[in-house]
Amino acid sequence: MGDALPEPPAHAAQVSRELAKRIADAIDRAGGWIGFDRYMALALYEPRLGYYAAGSRKFGAEGDFVTAPELSPLFGQCVAAQCAHWFGSVRPRIVEFGAGSGALAAELLASLDALGEAPERYEIVEVSASLRERQRELLSRRVPALLGRVSWLDALAPRIEGVVVANEVLDAMPVRLFRWSDGAVHERGVACAPAGGFAFADRPADDAFAGRVRRTVEQVWREGATPRGDYVSEIGEQAAGWVATVAERLACGAMLLFDYGFPRAEYYHPHRSTGTLQCHYRHRVHADPFLWPGLQDITAHVDFTAVAGAARDAGLAALGFNSQARFLLDCGLLDRLAALPRGDAREWARQAQAAQMLLSEAEMGELFKAIAFGRDVPDDAPGFATRDRRAVLE
Ligand SMILES: C[S@@+](CC[C@H](N)C(=O)[O-])C[C@H]1O[C@@H](n2cnc3c(N)ncnc32)[C@H](O)[C@@H]1O
């Protein structure tokens, strides 16, 4: 499959080779095998070389994928409406994780300002130094008067008050892979391939991981058939751990997350036997995580039942779970589209097309979900007003 993908330019290929050498060294030091989560962490976040740590273009038309805030300002306007509602009962502050190009931050600040609800502080937690610079540059152009309220945090504050926002961050967190075969659980990791590069390598899972896999899948399979033959999937330990940490620190406020994924019963459906691992390279989706390490995105879908469980265990109340499309419609996306100036017909048509992508079931509308939790926040979020599927996560 890799053969059909475009070759990277020479300097990018060189960066990838340097990262591959570093990953191979890590595998050697570990005795010939590392977990896939370790591989994914190195490929995406190794300082200076990893996909999100290096300076290459990732988001937007000339990058590898397009996210909702990149697609249209309508997304940020809808999220702003939801935040403005919450600002009626929590401190008007936003903490955004993994802000990418800064598009959502810019739109949130501008829209909230237009509503007379500019947050007193907008904090960004960003693991990538190059993305921080890109965000600062965009915000200084788009919302110069509000730049003084924006700060970048090196570490998560021990106490958070306000609204936590993260779009497509959970799917970028390293996952562990497993292979289930007639009741035996193996952990799928990474070894150096004899011919160069890397290859999957399975070994019997340790007791803790095997137990976690069994508890996860048996919740789903006890009512349905157990899969026949090999079943490969992921466990998003880091995503659930991240939600737990943020939730514990959220002293008073709401947490609003957008990502693609499913409730557990769908995620681990016996028919979904090859998991959800995906790679994005120049707007093509493929399944080879070993192609050009550091030059492509690697993601897995989100198990929203695990996310909801982590938030609940930390004492947060569920405020809503729904498709992204339904959330955006409930936040008035169509009225906002209709209200956009029509003077520039091409720009209006572009926004209408973007709205279609955000809403269409065949695009981002159904696979992408919105999920919200809160502490000491009224359970009346407008984004979940007409339909709410939170009950499927219990
Ligand atoms: C797919 S991009 C999404 C970017 C942006 N939110 C958007 O919608 O365009 C994933 C982002 O998550 C960030 N990220 C991953 N793990 C993170 C963590 N633990 N804390 C903060 N950011 C994280 C990455 O650096 C990257 O900016």
The ligand as a Gaussian input file, in Angstrom:
#p B3LYP/6-31G(d) Opt

LIG

0 1
 C       -5.031000      15.890000      15.324000
 S       -4.241000      17.231000      16.078000
 C       -5.628000      18.292000      16.389000
 C       -5.248000      19.727000      16.435000
 C       -6.370000      20.734000      16.668000
 N       -7.043000      20.519000      17.919000
 C       -7.347000      20.771000      15.530000
 O       -8.495000      20.404000      15.742000
 O       -6.975000      21.162000      14.421000
 C       -3.805000      16.596000      17.661000
 C       -3.172000      17.594000      18.602000
 O       -3.140000      17.043000      19.914000
 C       -1.924000      17.403000      20.546000
 N       -1.728000      16.543000      21.718000
 C       -1.587000      15.212000      21.772000
 N       -1.439000      14.784000      23.048000
 C       -1.558000      15.879000      23.821000
 C       -1.528000      16.093000      25.235000
 N       -1.350000      15.089000      26.088000
 N       -1.672000      17.347000      25.696000
 C       -1.858000      18.369000      24.840000
 N       -1.892000      18.218000      23.497000
 C       -1.750000      16.991000      23.001000
 C       -0.932000      17.297000      19.392000
 O        0.279000      17.954000      19.653000
 C       -1.727000      17.965000      18.274000
 O       -1.600000      19.373000      18.317000

